[in-house]
Amino acid sequence: MKKGDFEIGPCWTDPNHRGKNLYPCTLKKIIEDYKDHAKNIYIFTEKNNKSSLSGILKAGFVFWKSGQKKGLFRSYMVDNEND
């Protein structure tokens, strides 16, 4: 990420409220509120978290690349290969 970029996360939805479209609606609201202040807005999720990925795509994000958490602070690192 570069200066002026924003990252959303981590996110979690209470199990009693899942499946109600809260996650994508919340992401859309964040994007709307910050679109004029950020060059780019990123969000990261685990590769196998299908429900999170579904909500992220519903909110209008575009899949860019895969990666994984690494290091002491569990930072996301983008894989070099094209996924």
C-alpha positions as CSV (number, residue, x, y, z in Angstrom):
1,M,0.0,0.0,0.0
2,K,1.1,3.6,-0.6
3,K,0.6,6.8,1.3
4,G,-3.0,7.9,0.9
5,D,-4.4,4.3,0.5
6,F,-6.9,3.0,3.1
7,E,-7.4,-0.5,4.4
8,I,-10.6,-1.8,5.8
9,G,-10.4,-4.5,8.4
10,P,-10.4,-6.8,10.2
11,C,-14.2,-7.3,10.1
12,W,-16.5,-9.7,11.8
13,T,-20.3,-10.3,11.8
14,D,-22.1,-11.7,14.9
15,P,-23.3,-15.2,13.9
16,N,-26.9,-14.2,14.9
17,H,-26.9,-11.5,12.2
18,R,-25.1,-13.3,9.3
19,G,-26.9,-13.7,6.0
20,K,-28.6,-10.3,6.3
21,N,-26.4,-8.4,3.9
22,L,-24.9,-6.3,6.8
23,Y,-21.3,-6.8,5.8
24,P,-21.6,-5.7,2.1
25,C,-23.8,-2.8,3.2
26,T,-21.4,-1.7,5.8
27,L,-18.5,-1.9,3.3
28,K,-20.4,0.2,0.8
29,K,-21.0,2.9,3.4
30,I,-17.3,3.0,4.4
31,I,-16.4,3.2,0.7
32,E,-18.9,6.0,0.1
33,D,-17.7,8.0,3.2
34,Y,-14.0,7.7,2.4
35,K,-13.8,7.6,-1.4
36,D,-12.8,11.3,-1.6
37,H,-10.1,10.9,1.0
38,A,-8.3,7.8,-0.2
39,K,-6.4,7.1,-3.4
40,N,-7.3,3.4,-3.1
41,I,-9.3,1.4,-0.6
42,Y,-8.2,-2.2,0.1
43,I,-9.7,-5.0,2.1
44,F,-8.0,-8.4,2.8
45,T,-9.5,-11.8,3.7
46,E,-8.3,-15.3,4.0
47,K,-8.3,-17.3,0.7
48,N,-10.8,-19.9,2.0
49,N,-13.2,-17.5,3.7
50,K,-15.9,-17.7,1.1
51,S,-18.5,-15.8,3.0
52,S,-16.2,-12.9,3.6
53,L,-15.1,-12.9,-0.1
54,S,-18.7,-13.0,-1.2
55,G,-19.6,-9.9,0.9
56,I,-16.5,-8.1,-0.3
57,L,-17.4,-8.7,-3.9
58,K,-21.1,-7.7,-3.3
59,A,-19.8,-4.4,-1.9
60,G,-18.1,-3.6,-5.2
61,F,-14.5,-4.6,-4.6
62,V,-12.6,-6.3,-7.4
63,F,-10.4,-9.3,-6.7
64,W,-6.7,-8.3,-7.3
65,K,-4.4,-11.0,-5.9
66,S,-4.0,-13.7,-3.4
67,G,-1.6,-13.6,-0.5
68,Q,-1.1,-14.8,3.0
69,K,-0.5,-13.6,6.6
70,K,3.1,-13.6,7.5
71,G,5.4,-12.4,10.2
72,L,5.2,-11.3,13.8
73,F,2.3,-8.9,13.2
74,R,0.5,-11.2,10.9
75,S,0.7,-8.8,7.9
76,Y,-0.8,-9.7,4.6
77,M,1.8,-10.3,1.9
78,V,0.7,-10.5,-1.7
79,D,1.9,-13.6,-3.6
80,N,4.2,-12.9,-6.5
81,E,2.4,-15.3,-8.8
82,N,-0.7,-14.3,-10.7
83,D,-3.8,-15.9,-9.2
